[in-house]
Amino acid sequence: MKNTITFDEISDWRQFESLVAAYFHLLKDEENNIVEVEVRPSGIGNDAGRDILVIFRVTDSIFPFDRKWVVQCKFKERSVSKSDINDVNIPSLIHQYGADGYLLVCKGNVSSKVTEMFEGLNDQCRFKYRYEIWQGEQFRARLLLKYSLIKQFFPEHDEFLELKNRSQQS
């Protein structure tokens, strides 16, 4: 039983990718004008830098349009380094999928070199692609707002919440 969610309950990279995909499935939200979310996992085998393709159907109240993100998940105990993503030409990958950006979602942190690389890509991109990183704590904070994911992927924390609720009702 845990009083907070930790990625210790996620057993491997496949489950981590499933968690990330499940998070995006829950983002359909009329308040933010997201009317549809399509999540396409890459499948088994070499993904060449794309674990998930997320397509948001968004409306500006006049006409719906798509926003696509190539998502790469890194389930590493140590900080993700440039060598972990060096074999991927990220701008070409975005172009290949007709995407608007690239999101790196990590279990832990990234090295300063990865942060610098993403800052450089954002500063120098002529095509207005976006390059974003969600480090472990940032992603965990987003998950805390999605109770159905806590119940599904973090059963030890869910058990803690259940006991806490029962004791408060007594």
Secondary structure, 3 states (H helix, E strand, C coil): CCCCCCHHHCCCHHHHHHHHHHHHHCCCEHHHCEEEEEEEECCCCCCCCCCEEEEEEEECCCCEEEEEEEEEEECCCCCECHHHHCCCCHHHHHHHCCCCEEEEEECCCECHHHHHHHHHHHHHCCCCCEEEEECHHHHHHHHCCCHHHHHHHCHHHHHHHHHHHHHHHC
